[in-house]
Amino acid sequence: MKRRSHRGLPGLPALMLAVLLIAISALAPPHPTAKAQSAKPAEPAAGAAPSPSPSPSLSTPTFSSPFAWGKALADPKWSEGWRTEAPSPDLLKGFVGLMGNPAMMGKMLKLSDPKLMALWMKAASNPAMLEALVGLSDPELLAAWMSAMSEPKLVEALLSIGDASMVNAWLRALVDPKVMKALSALSDPGSMKAWLTIFSNPAMIETMVRMVDAELVAGLTKTLVDPQLMRSLLAMADSGALEAWIGTMSEPAFVRSMIAKADAKTMTGYMRLMTDPALMRAMTELARPEMLKSWLRIMADPAMMGAMSKAVEPEMMARWVQLMSDPETMKAMTQVMNPALITNMMLSMMTVMKSLPELAKGAGGKSENEKN
């Protein structure tokens, strides 16, 4: 019997054997002494995005009620100011300080009044205002705006009210390419983590898939798989921000949505990022087990591997095999593997093996059986 070989996906049998060895190692009871030596104090769980707090230089006037505050937000002077060729820095500071007023935001969210929320959202997501904000290139103002937009209680209120027009306006502002470019350039881990925390919320992902404009969901996916975003996160070397990104990219609802669309370009971009050696190095160096678990969860997901094998270029699947069989990856796996992950990893490899003939053809090769 001739041995089957496939160009484009080398090393799969070796990977399966390595995973079995990892399984034996991971599931074997640890030596008491080794366990005691390796015990470390548990790291505190990453908390939710911080509540918005005004920058020292931003003006936060007081109001008699949130409705009086809402009236100030609806003042025509703001819209008129955004229409000028170059809105003044003072105008932007005044507006961002007003819209992010923590006391008024707290009262608005407690009231959960749809009309007041809609008024605030209209002001905070005004495209002309965003253009002026990005154009000013003031990191303090952009961070203050992002802090208000990513306030966890605001996200809860949006989900509770369930108004599609508000969610769409909010998301459109957050995934605006100009805003994302400015946010990446800001290199502020806190703002980036706040933004990513929104999209690692399962309820928010489910809501977006259900009620948000399909173009916006596609825009979010495109933003998340943008190499520039990952490069910014790696350059920050902030474990919290990177962990939030990995959490978003491996969120089941987000992954299901992406698989359902099965867009080859998006899927290839996703796989290219998730198998980037620089990402693996960063995760290993930061030594955050939960981050690695999230990454392995999606990399070993049989449904994802099935979709990938149909949608992406054969070279990308070869890259997956190469990365998963890399000694450093294997070493990291031993730290976080559990029975569920091991089972999924084996199922994923079987899924990839089933698609080997088709992938080999796509890579320009044939199996030995096909040749004879």
VOMI-962847 format. One record per residue (C-alpha): x, y, z; residue in one letter. Coordinates in steps of 0.1 Angstrom, whole numbers, plus 5000, padded with zeros to 4 digits. Each point is the difference from the previous one (the first is absolute). Layout:
# VOMI-962847
east, north, up, residuo
X, Y, Z, a
...
***
This chain:
# VOMI-962847
east, north, up, residuo
5000, 5000, 5000, m
5014, 5033, 4990, k
5001, 5028, 5027, r
4977, 5029, 4994, r
5015, 5034, 5000, s
4986, 5034, 4994, h
5019, 5031, 4990, r
4989, 5030, 5019, g
4991, 4983, 5034, l
5031, 4983, 5012, p
5004, 4988, 5036, g
4964, 4992, 5009, l
5007, 4964, 5012, p
5029, 5013, 5021, a
4976, 5027, 5014, l
4974, 4973, 5009, m
5027, 4980, 5018, l
5012, 5031, 5019, a
4965, 5009, 5011, v
4995, 4964, 5014, l
5033, 5004, 5019, l
4988, 5034, 5013, i
4967, 4984, 5010, a
5018, 4973, 5020, i
5022, 5027, 5017, s
4971, 5024, 5006, a
4976, 4974, 5015, l
5025, 4981, 5021, a
4999, 5010, 5037, p
5028, 5024, 5008, p
5028, 4991, 5024, h
4992, 5016, 5034, p
5033, 5018, 5002, t
4999, 5013, 4965, a
4964, 5013, 5006, k
5011, 5018, 5032, a
5030, 5015, 4982, q
4979, 5012, 4971, s
4972, 5015, 5021, a
4997, 5037, 4996, k
4975, 5025, 5014, p
4970, 5003, 4977, a
5000, 5031, 4979, e
4970, 5023, 5004, p
4974, 4996, 4972, a
5000, 5027, 4975, a
4972, 5024, 5010, g
4975, 5019, 4979, a
5009, 5031, 4982, a
5003, 5029, 5025, p
4972, 5025, 5004, s
5005, 5032, 4981, p
5018, 5027, 5019, s
5006, 5034, 4986, p
5035, 5011, 4991, s
5013, 5028, 5023, p
4999, 5025, 4972, s
4965, 4992, 4989, l
4971, 5021, 5012, s
4972, 4981, 5016, t
4972, 5026, 5009, p
4973, 4989, 5024, t
4963, 4998, 4991, f
4968, 4999, 5019, s
4989, 4967, 4983, s
5011, 4976, 4973, p
4973, 5015, 4978, f
5016, 5035, 5003, a
5033, 4984, 4991, w
4983, 4983, 4970, g
4987, 5034, 4989, k
5036, 5014, 5001, a
5012, 4971, 4979, l
4973, 5009, 4974, a
5011, 5036, 4998, d
5002, 5010, 4963, p
5034, 5016, 5006, k
5016, 4965, 5000, w
4987, 4991, 4965, s
5008, 5034, 4987, e
5036, 4997, 5013, g
5005, 4966, 4984, w
4990, 5015, 4966, r
5029, 5025, 5001, t
5032, 4992, 4981, e
5021, 4996, 5032, a
4980, 4997, 5032, p
5020, 5016, 5028, s
5017, 4979, 5027, p
4980, 5018, 5027, d
4967, 4990, 4983, l
5011, 4964, 5000, l
5012, 5001, 5036, k
4967, 5016, 5011, g
4980, 4973, 4982, f
5020, 4970, 5011, v
5000, 5013, 5036, g
4962, 5005, 4997, l
4991, 4966, 4984, m
5023, 4981, 5024, g
4988, 5017, 5032, n
5001, 4970, 5024, p
4973, 5013, 5024, a
4975, 5006, 4972, m
5009, 4968, 4982, m
4994, 4981, 5032, g
4966, 5016, 5004, k
4991, 4994, 4964, m
5009, 4963, 5002, l
4980, 4996, 5033, k
4969, 5016, 4984, l
5004, 4978, 4968, s
4978, 5026, 4982, d
5001, 4990, 4963, p
4995, 5035, 4987, k
5028, 5014, 5021, l
5023, 4971, 4990, m
4992, 5006, 4963, a
5008, 5037, 5004, l
5033, 4992, 5016, w
5009, 4974, 4974, m
4991, 5023, 4972, k
5024, 5026, 5014, a
5028, 4976, 5009, a
5000, 4982, 4966, s
4996, 5030, 4978, n
5022, 4993, 4969, p
5011, 5036, 4996, a
5010, 5002, 5037, m
5020, 4968, 4997, l
5018, 5013, 4969, e
5009, 5032, 5020, a
5011, 4979, 5030, l
5023, 4978, 4980, v
5013, 5030, 4980, g
5010, 5018, 5032, l
5023, 4971, 5009, s
4996, 5007, 5038, d
5006, 4967, 5018, p
4984, 5014, 5032, e
4967, 5008, 4982, l
5000, 4967, 4981, l
5006, 4980, 5032, a
4972, 5019, 5018, a
4975, 4994, 4971, w
5010, 4963, 4999, m
4996, 4997, 5038, s
4964, 5013, 4998, a
4991, 4978, 4970, m
5013, 4969, 5016, s
4985, 5005, 5034, e
4987, 4965, 5011, p
4967, 5014, 5013, k
4994, 5017, 4967, l
5005, 4967, 4982, v
4975, 4984, 5024, e
4975, 5027, 4994, a
5002, 4996, 4962, l
4994, 4963, 5003, l
4971, 5005, 5024, s
4983, 5027, 4979, i
5006, 4979, 4968, g
4996, 5029, 4976, d
5017, 4990, 4967, a
5004, 5036, 4988, s
5020, 5009, 5032, m
5021, 4968, 4999, v
5008, 5007, 4963, n
5009, 5036, 5007, a
5022, 4990, 5029, w
5018, 4972, 4981, l
5004, 5022, 4968, r
5020, 5025, 5021, a
5021, 4973, 5017, l
5010, 4982, 4968, v
5006, 5032, 4980, d
5033, 4993, 4982, p
5012, 5036, 5008, k
4993, 4994, 5037, v
5017, 4966, 5000, m
5031, 5015, 4983, k
5001, 5028, 5026, a
4995, 4975, 5028, l
5028, 4978, 4987, s
5023, 5030, 4997, a
4991, 5010, 5036, l
5018, 4970, 5014, s
4980, 5002, 5032, d
4994, 4965, 5014, p
4971, 5012, 5022, g
4980, 5015, 4970, s
5007, 4969, 4978, m
4990, 4976, 5028, k
4968, 5020, 5006, a
4991, 4997, 4963, w
5008, 4963, 4998, l
4982, 4992, 5032, t
4968, 5011, 4984, i
5003, 4974, 4972, f
5011, 4972, 5023, s
4966, 5003, 5017, n
4979, 4969, 4987, p
4967, 5019, 5004, a
5013, 5029, 4979, m
5012, 4976, 4973, i
4966, 4982, 4999, e
4982, 5033, 4998, t
5022, 5012, 4972, m
4995, 4969, 4980, v
4962, 5002, 5006, r
4991, 5036, 4995, m
5030, 5020, 4986, v
5004, 5009, 4964, d
5020, 4972, 4983, a
5024, 5025, 4985, e
5010, 5012, 5035, l
5006, 4964, 5012, v
5022, 4995, 4969, a
5017, 5033, 5009, g
5007, 4988, 5035, l
5014, 4967, 4988, t
5022, 5018, 4975, k
5013, 5023, 5028, t
5007, 4971, 5023, l
5020, 4981, 4973, v
5019, 5031, 4989, d
5037, 4992, 5004, p
5006, 5036, 5011, q
4978, 4994, 5031, l
5020, 4970, 5010, m
5033, 5018, 4994, r
4989, 5028, 5023, s
4990, 4976, 5027, l
5033, 4981, 4998, l
5019, 5033, 5001, a
4982, 5010, 5032, m
5010, 4968, 5016, a
4970, 5003, 5024, d
4987, 4967, 5011, s
4965, 5013, 5008, g
4995, 5016, 4965, a
5013, 4970, 4982, l
4980, 4976, 5021, e
4968, 5020, 4992, a
5008, 4998, 4963, w
5006, 4962, 5002, i
4967, 4997, 5020, g
4981, 5019, 4973, t
5015, 4979, 4972, m
4992, 4968, 5017, s
4965, 5010, 5013, e
4977, 4971, 4987, p
4972, 5024, 4987, a
5025, 5020, 4980, f
5016, 4969, 4986, v
4966, 4984, 4991, r
4991, 5033, 4982, s
5033, 4999, 4980, m
4996, 4963, 4991, i
4964, 5006, 4988, a
5012, 5026, 4976, k
5030, 4979, 4989, a
5017, 5029, 4982, d
5033, 4986, 4987, a
5018, 5033, 5003, k
4989, 5006, 5036, t
5006, 4965, 5011, m
5035, 5000, 4984, t
5008, 5033, 5018, g
4987, 4986, 5033, y
5022, 4968, 4996, m
5030, 5021, 4990, r
4998, 5020, 5032, l
4992, 4972, 5024, m
5029, 4979, 4987, t
5025, 5029, 4999, d
5032, 4989, 5018, p
5003, 5035, 5016, a
4966, 4995, 5017, l
5011, 4966, 5013, m
5033, 5015, 5014, r
4981, 5028, 5017, a
4975, 4976, 5016, m
5029, 4979, 5013, t
5020, 5029, 5013, e
4970, 5016, 5018, l
4993, 4966, 5016, a
4962, 5004, 5003, r
4984, 4965, 5001, p
4965, 5013, 4993, e
5012, 5018, 4969, m
5016, 4968, 4987, l
4969, 4980, 5008, k
4978, 5024, 4980, s
5024, 4997, 4971, w
5002, 4962, 5001, l
4962, 4998, 5004, r
4995, 5016, 4965, i
5031, 4984, 4984, m
4987, 4966, 5011, a
4963, 5006, 4991, d
4989, 4973, 4975, p
4973, 5022, 4985, a
5025, 5028, 4995, m
5025, 4976, 4984, m
4974, 4986, 4977, g
4990, 5035, 4988, a
5037, 5009, 4997, m
5009, 4970, 4979, s
4973, 5009, 4975, k
5005, 5038, 4999, a
5037, 5008, 5005, v
5031, 4994, 4978, e
5017, 4966, 5006, p
5032, 5019, 5011, e
4981, 5014, 5029, m
4990, 4965, 5012, m
5036, 4989, 4996, a
5009, 5030, 5022, r
4975, 4988, 5026, w
5016, 4966, 5001, v
5035, 5015, 5002, q
4991, 5023, 5029, l
4981, 4974, 5019, m
5030, 4975, 4997, s
5026, 5027, 5010, d
5019, 4990, 5032, p
4992, 5033, 5017, e
4962, 4996, 4992, t
5002, 4964, 5013, m
5017, 5012, 5032, k
4973, 5026, 5006, a
4973, 4975, 4993, m
5012, 4978, 5029, t
4992, 5029, 5024, q
4963, 5004, 4990, v
4988, 4968, 4984, m
4969, 4983, 5014, n
4979, 4971, 4988, p
4976, 5022, 4980, a
5028, 5018, 4982, l
5018, 4967, 4993, i
4968, 4985, 4985, t
4994, 5030, 4979, n
5036, 5001, 4988, m
4998, 4963, 4988, m
4966, 5007, 4983, l
5015, 5030, 4983, s
5029, 4981, 4987, m
4977, 4972, 4987, m
4979, 5028, 4983, t
5031, 5013, 4983, v
5012, 4965, 4990, m
4966, 4994, 4983, k
5005, 5030, 4978, s
5036, 4992, 4991, l
4994, 4988, 4964, p
4980, 5032, 4992, e
5026, 5022, 5017, l
5029, 4982, 4982, a
4983, 5007, 4967, k
4996, 5036, 5009, g
5037, 5002, 5008, a
5008, 4985, 4966, g
5008, 4965, 5012, g
4984, 4966, 5000, k
5002, 4971, 5024, s
5020, 4970, 4991, e
4968, 4979, 4997, n
4986, 5025, 4975, e
5032, 4999, 4979, k
4999, 4962, 4996, n
***
